[in-house]
Amino acid sequence: MIKLLENAKRLYALKANQKLPIYKRYIFDSLYNSEAKITAVYGSRGIGKTTTLMQILQSSDLPISNKLYISCDHAMFQDVSLFDFVDEFSKRGGELICIDEVHEAAHFEKELKSIYDFLDIKVYFTGSSALHLTNPDFARRYSMYHLYPLSLKEYLELTHNVSLKAYTLKDILSNHENIVNEIISSLPDKKILKFYDEFLKVGTYPFYFEDRSKYIDRIIETINTILHTDLSKIFSIQPDKIDTLKKLLLTICVSKPLEFSIDKLASTVGITKTTLYKYIQYLNDAELIKQITHEGKRFAAIRKSDKLYLANTNLFEALCVNKDIGTLRETYFVSNISTGHRLHYVDNGDFLIDEKYTVEIGGKNKGFNQIKNVPNSYVIADDIEVGYGNKIPLWLFGFLY
């Protein structure tokens, strides 16, 4: 174990010497100031969890000998007890350890619980968004933070080196005209729709800023890693079934939401309805798709198929050439609003937010006919810079975090 610790320290020293982005994601301060003994960061692959861990270590005043980064997907940690390793590090002065890809470690919940119970050390760990913690006794012991892909706000901050505010949903609904003016006046050339159009295609994943020419290739690699590594391991999916998951993703990409009934979708993909429901849940857990239910399902009053969307608009660029503009608009809205709010689709309008606000998504000429008699209703319009009254620009929902 001592030799393993020495190797881990050597690898961490090499990694610590690599240049880190100056920009810190929206959850950094909350994570860094977390008083929990064990703090979890979870989310999809490629969105900056590892970078965030390294920034936490870099910002810590502890000597480098007293802090450590490890990744459980490294070969040297195969068949190694996580508790025994952290215990060895703690006995030799370790005070802070960041554990990446914790789901790759055997019996990680049991090991982390033992670390919490018996060791005096602060732990951060990351895991796949598909990870389900099954031990409620352990779940009570740690703080959990969800890291989402880059928002339009963060994309603009990174591309233009500006500092922008995030706004609550209530702020946007009630004060969007003033907020829009604040944002646009902060941009170098005031062309918000140009940057929004860019963001629909690129910039959701932070690795865009590492090599822009290879961005789509990296997204494809990320999708494959999620399917072949994360989902395969976590849910014990056989390799020959991974192609079925890919086919399901492609079908969602080229279809309008609700274009397929469950029966037709199962037939198109070539699986049973029972298996389809299971695979939809896998892809939803892995944050490759978003699954939106009808509001009637809250009361089990009606039976309607769920709406299925890709998790973000950049996935369209990697998965399909032709995309429906209406689906793209709804995907952008869903990907942003679902990060902090409950969302259902409805018959009068498109979506119901937090069981209170009804919204209709459309182009710049979209009117209120479909929701004119619905209280607390709004038109969310694409291709407009500034809204008025209850008509709000679609791009503005990229400023929720």
C-alpha positions, 0 to 999 in steps of 0.5 A: 500500500505504501508503494501504491501511495508513492505512485499516486503522489507521483502522478498527482504531482505531474497532474498538479503541474499541468495548466488549469483553466482560470475560469471556475464553474458555477458550483466551485465556491459552494464546493470549496466552502463545503463544510461536509466531511464528504462532498460529492460532485456528479454529472455527465462525462466531459463537463468539467468534474475533474478540472473542478477537483483539481481547482479545489486542490490548487486553491487549498492552502495545504502543502502538496504532501497533505492533499492528493488526487486519484482516479479510480479508473486507473489500472493501479487501483483495480482490486484495491480497497479504497478505505485501506488506501485513504487510511494509509494516506491519512496516517501519513499526514493526508488531510484532503483527498479528491477521488475521481470516477468513484464508481469504478472502485469496488464496493465504493459506498461501503468504502466511503462510509468506512472512511467517513466513520473512522478517518479524519480526512476531508473527501471530495469525490466525483461519479457518473450521473447514472450512479444510484447510491443505494445505501441511505445510511451513507447518503445521509453522510455527504453533501451532493452537488450536480454539475451541469454542462456549460450554460449560454452565460458561461459560454459567453464568459469564457469566449469574451472574458466578461463577467455576467450574472445568473438570474432566477426563473422568477426574475426572468419572467417578471423583469426580462426586458431590463435583464436583456438590456443588462446582458446585451450591454455587457457584450463586446459587439452586442450581438446576442443572437449570433452567440446564441446560434453558435452555442446551439452547435458548440460550447456545451462541453468545456473541452470545446475550448481545448481544441475547437476543431475536434469538438464534435469528435470529442462529443462522439467519444464521450457518448461512446465512453458513457455507453460502453464504460459507464452504463455497461458497468453500472447497469451490467449491460451486455456489449451487444445491447450497446448498439441498441442504445445508440440506435435509440439515441439516433431515433430521438435525434431525427424524430419530433418529440412524441412522433413515436408511440412507445409501441412504434419506437420499440418496433423501430429500435427492435426491442420490447416495450419493457426493455425500451422503458429500461433503456430510456431510463438508462439514457436519462440517468446518464444525461444523454436524454431528457424525459418529460412526462405529461402533467396528467401523470402527476395524478395517474389520471391519463396515460400518455407517452413521455416526450424524449429530448436529447440532453443538449443541443450540441448532441444534434451535431454529433448524432444527426445531420437533419434536425427539426427547428421546433425540436431544437428550440424545445431541447434548448429550453428543456436542457436549461429549465430542467436543471432547477425546476420541475417540468411537464408537458401539457395540452394547452401550451408546451410545458408547465413549470413547477406546476405554476407557469405555462409556456409556449415555445416558438419562433419570433411570430409565435402568438398567444392563441394556444394559451390565451385563456391560461393563467400565468402563461408566457410565449418563449420566442426564438429569433428575438433579442428583446421581448415585451410583456409575457413574450420572452426571448428563448436565449435568455433561459441560458442565464439560469446558472 
